[in-house]
């Protein structure tokens, strides 16, 4: 198979579970390209694979809510309720 077509296939088939393997394979294929024109055509897919890896490898921070963890730490928070009583 043509290396650019294989890189394109890897791009469209990539999942969170396979992205590291797919990107490594795409890099190996990129190294086989002889011309600058061919590398430029593959660059879009390489960038996309890299973006996917970056987005999928981030672990989200746990949501923190002042209400769930006790009173708010903001100065003056809750004063309106106390003054209305």
N, C-alpha and C positions, 0 to 999 in steps of 0.2 A: 504494500500500500504506500502511496505517496506520503512523505513525512508531514506535510502541511495538512493533508486530509486526515491523517491520524491524530494530529494535535487538535484539529477542529472536532473530531469525534470525541476525544477525551474531554474537551471543553463542554460539549453538550451532554455527555453522559456522567459528568462528575457529580458526586454526592458528598455529603458531609463525611461519610464513612470512607470514601475512596480518594478524597482530594489530595492527600499527601502523596499517595502512590501515583495518581494521575499527573500531578505536577512534576514529580521526579521523572516519569516517563517522557513527558513533554519536553523537559530540559534536555534529556538524552537525544530526543529527536531533533530538537533545535540545533544541537551541536553538529548534526550530520548535514545541515543545509549549507550548500556551497556558495550561494550568491547573497548579496546584501538585499536584493529584491525579495528573495524567498524569505529571508529573516524578517523583513518588514511586514510581509503578508501574515506571518505567523505571530508577530508581536501582539496583535489585538487579542488573540486567543490566550497567549501567554499572560498578558496583563489581566485578562478576565479570570484565569485560573488562580493567579496570585491574589486577586481581590477576594475571590471565594474563600481561599485558604485563610486570609486575614479575618474575614467576617465570621467564618465558621469556627475558628480556633479561639475566639474570644468567649470567655465564660462570663455571663452577666452577673453583675453584683446583686446581692439580695436586696429586695425592696425594703426600705426603711420608712416607717411611718411613725410620727411622734405619738399618735393616738394608740397604736398597737403596743408601743413600748413604754407607755406611761405618759405623764404630762409633757406638754410641749416645752422646749427649752427657750422659746422666743420670749424676749422681755415683753411683759404686758399681755401675754396670751391668756385668754380667759377672763380678763378684767371686765369685759362687757357683760358677761353672764353674772359675775359677782355683784356688779353695780346695779343690775336690773332687779336684784332680790330685795 
